[in-house]
Amino acid sequence: MRYPLIPISVLLSALWIQTTSAAENSGFQSHDSIVSLARAFMEDYTRDMNGEDVEIQVGRLDPRLRLHDCDQKLEAFLPNGGRTTGNTTVGIRCPGTKSWSLYVPVTVNIFKKVVITTEALPRNTLLTPAHLKLARRNLAKLPQGYYVNAERLVGMRLKRNLGAGIALTPGMIKAQTLIKRGQNVVLISQARGISVHMQGKAMASGARGELIRVKNMSSKRIVEGTVTANGEVLVGGYGK
């Protein structure tokens, strides 16, 4: 009776698996223990920083890697300057008698609802509520920043053309100039529940939320105030 020939590559692979299994039970640290610690460490870290909507993928270790079985509890750490999203690494070290350390590749995806465009928009578009909505996005793919409040972007302008479904970042928008230098403006001062309206002249141009200097036309004093959405300037005290 003839038996089928087994390719030498299959025999070598089987031998390698048996050798690896034996090695991990013969004084070497198991790869599973290292990978599990790296995953647990990053899960705890990202949960504290960003909530629980997190997906973590831990890369495989080189099967040829042999590390002495640690006689103390393994420690995990984030390398100096290490990223907490996207492709990063987690350090694992053995503080025991035969110490060692290595870096395990990890991919961290954190999802959150951010502001995106509802349609394709040309450059200089003045944003309205109809242009914006919230959608779930991977923060690892938004290294330039993002917004979570659509209302704060209403009234701002786009710096460039954008397609539909694009997550807005600070570099894509600019505040609309509501007050121009030399323009007559209304100064509003609020104190102790009382609002006082005065006439002023802007000493600089400003967008909503910006701090500009304004001349109080009654007292002739220069005061600083914040540009409101209505194109007025809110100052402290009574602006006198």
C-alpha positions in Angstrom: 0.0 0.0 0.0 1.4 3.4 -1.0 0.9 6.4 1.2 0.6 9.9 -0.2 3.7 12.0 -0.2 3.7 15.0 2.2 5.5 18.1 0.9 8.6 18.9 2.9 7.2 22.5 3.5 4.2 21.0 5.3 6.4 18.8 7.5 8.6 21.8 8.4 5.6 23.9 9.2 4.3 21.3 11.5 7.6 20.9 13.2 7.9 24.7 13.6 4.4 24.8 15.3 5.4 22.0 17.6 8.7 23.6 18.5 7.0 27.0 19.1 4.3 25.4 21.3 7.0 23.6 23.3 9.1 26.7 23.6 6.3 28.7 25.0 5.8 26.1 27.7 9.5 25.8 28.4 10.6 29.0 30.1 9.5 31.6 27.5 6.9 34.3 27.8 3.7 33.5 25.9 2.8 35.9 23.1 -0.8 35.8 24.1 0.0 37.3 27.5 1.9 40.1 25.9 -0.8 40.9 23.3 -3.6 40.7 25.9 -1.8 43.2 28.2 -1.2 45.6 25.3 -4.9 45.4 24.4 -6.1 45.9 28.0 -3.8 48.8 28.6 -4.9 50.7 25.5 -8.6 49.9 26.2 -8.3 51.4 29.7 -6.3 54.4 28.4 -8.7 55.3 25.6 -11.8 54.7 27.8 -10.5 57.3 30.3 -9.6 59.8 27.6 -12.3 59.5 25.0 -15.2 57.3 26.2 -16.1 53.8 25.2 -16.8 53.9 21.5 -13.3 52.5 20.7 -12.0 49.8 18.4 -8.5 48.4 19.1 -6.5 46.1 16.9 -3.3 44.6 18.2 -0.7 43.5 15.7 0.9 40.0 15.7 4.3 39.4 17.2 7.0 37.8 15.2 6.6 34.0 15.8 10.4 33.7 16.1 10.4 36.1 19.1 11.6 34.3 22.3 11.5 36.2 25.6 12.3 34.7 29.0 9.2 34.0 31.1 9.0 37.0 33.4 9.2 36.2 37.1 7.3 39.4 38.0 4.1 41.0 36.7 4.5 42.5 33.2 4.2 46.3 32.9 2.6 48.2 30.0 3.4 51.8 29.1 2.9 54.4 26.4 6.2 55.5 24.8 7.2 59.2 25.1 5.4 61.1 22.4 3.3 58.1 21.5 0.0 58.6 19.7 -3.3 57.5 21.3 -5.2 57.2 18.1 -4.4 55.6 14.7 -1.3 53.5 14.3 0.8 53.5 17.5 2.6 51.2 19.9 2.3 50.0 23.4 5.4 49.2 25.4 5.6 46.0 27.4 8.4 45.3 29.8 9.5 42.7 32.2 11.0 44.2 35.4 12.1 40.7 36.6 15.5 39.1 37.0 15.9 38.7 33.3 14.4 42.0 32.2 13.3 42.8 28.7 11.1 45.2 26.8 9.4 45.4 23.4 6.9 47.6 21.5 3.6 46.0 20.3 2.0 47.6 17.2 -1.6 48.7 18.0 -4.2 50.5 15.9 -6.7 52.6 17.8 -9.9 53.8 16.2 -12.1 56.2 18.2 -15.5 57.1 16.9 -17.5 60.2 17.7 -20.3 62.3 16.1 -18.7 65.4 14.5 -20.0 68.2 12.2 -20.0 67.3 8.5 -21.3 69.0 5.3 -24.7 67.9 4.1 -23.9 68.7 0.4 -21.1 69.9 -1.8 -20.3 73.6 -1.0 -18.2 76.1 -2.9 -15.6 78.3 -1.5 -16.9 81.4 0.5 -20.2 79.7 1.3 -21.8 81.3 4.3 -22.7 78.3 6.5 -26.3 77.8 7.6 -27.9 75.1 9.7 -29.0 73.4 6.4 -25.4 72.9 5.4 -24.4 71.1 8.6 -25.2 67.9 10.5 -23.6 65.4 12.9 -22.3 62.1 11.8 -20.1 59.3 13.3 -16.5 59.5 12.2 -13.2 58.0 13.1 -11.2 60.6 15.0 -7.9 58.8 14.0 -8.6 60.1 10.5 -9.1 63.7 11.7 -5.7 64.8 12.9 -6.4 68.4 11.9 -9.2 68.7 14.4 -13.0 68.6 14.2 -16.2 70.2 15.6 -19.0 68.7 17.7 -21.3 71.7 17.8 -22.9 72.7 14.4 -24.5 75.9 15.9 -21.1 77.4 16.5 -20.2 77.2 12.8 -23.3 78.9 11.5 -22.4 82.3 10.0 -18.8 81.3 9.2 -17.4 81.0 5.7 -15.6 78.2 3.9 -12.0 78.8 2.8 -12.2 76.2 0.0 -14.6 73.9 -1.9 -15.9 71.0 0.0 -17.8 67.8 -1.0 -20.7 66.3 0.7 -20.1 64.4 3.9 -16.7 66.1 4.7 -15.9 66.6 8.4 -15.1 70.2 9.0 -11.8 71.2 10.6 -10.5 74.6 11.8 -8.4 75.0 8.7 -11.5 74.8 6.4 -13.5 77.8 7.8 -13.1 81.4 8.7 -15.3 83.7 10.8 -17.3 86.3 8.8 -16.1 89.8 9.4 -19.1 91.6 11.0 -17.4 94.9 11.9 -15.0 96.9 9.8 -12.5 99.4 11.1 -13.9 102.9 11.4 -17.5 101.6 11.4 -20.0 103.0 13.9 -21.1 100.3 16.3 -23.3 99.8 19.3 -21.6 99.2 22.5 -23.5 97.1 25.0 -22.4 97.0 28.7 -23.9 94.6 31.2 -23.4 95.0 34.9 -25.6 94.0 37.9 -28.4 93.0 35.6 -28.5 96.3 33.8 -27.7 96.8 30.1 -26.4 100.1 28.8 -26.3 100.9 25.0 -23.8 103.4 23.7 -22.4 104.6 20.4 -18.9 103.7 19.5 -16.4 103.6 16.6 -14.5 100.4 15.8 -10.7 100.8 15.9 -10.2 97.4 14.2 -12.2 94.9 12.1 -13.6 91.9 13.9 -15.6 88.7 13.4 -18.0 87.1 15.8 -16.4 86.2 19.1 -13.2 88.3 18.5 -12.0 90.9 20.9 -11.6 94.4 19.3 -10.9 97.9 20.5 -13.7 100.5 20.2 -13.9 104.2 20.9 -16.8 105.2 23.2 -18.1 108.3 21.4 -19.6 109.7 24.6 -16.5 109.4 26.9 -13.9 109.3 24.1 -12.3 106.4 25.9 -10.9 103.3 24.2 -12.4 100.1 25.5 -12.2 96.5 24.5 -15.2 94.3 23.7 -16.3 91.1 22.1 -18.1 91.1 18.7 -21.5 89.5 19.0 -23.5 87.6 16.3 -25.5 90.8 15.7 -22.5 92.9 14.9 -22.6 94.7 18.3 -19.7 94.9 20.8 -20.2 93.6 24.3 -17.9 95.4 26.9 -17.4 94.9 30.6 -18.6 97.4 33.2 -20.2 100.4 31.6 -17.6 101.0 29.0 -16.9 104.5 30.3 
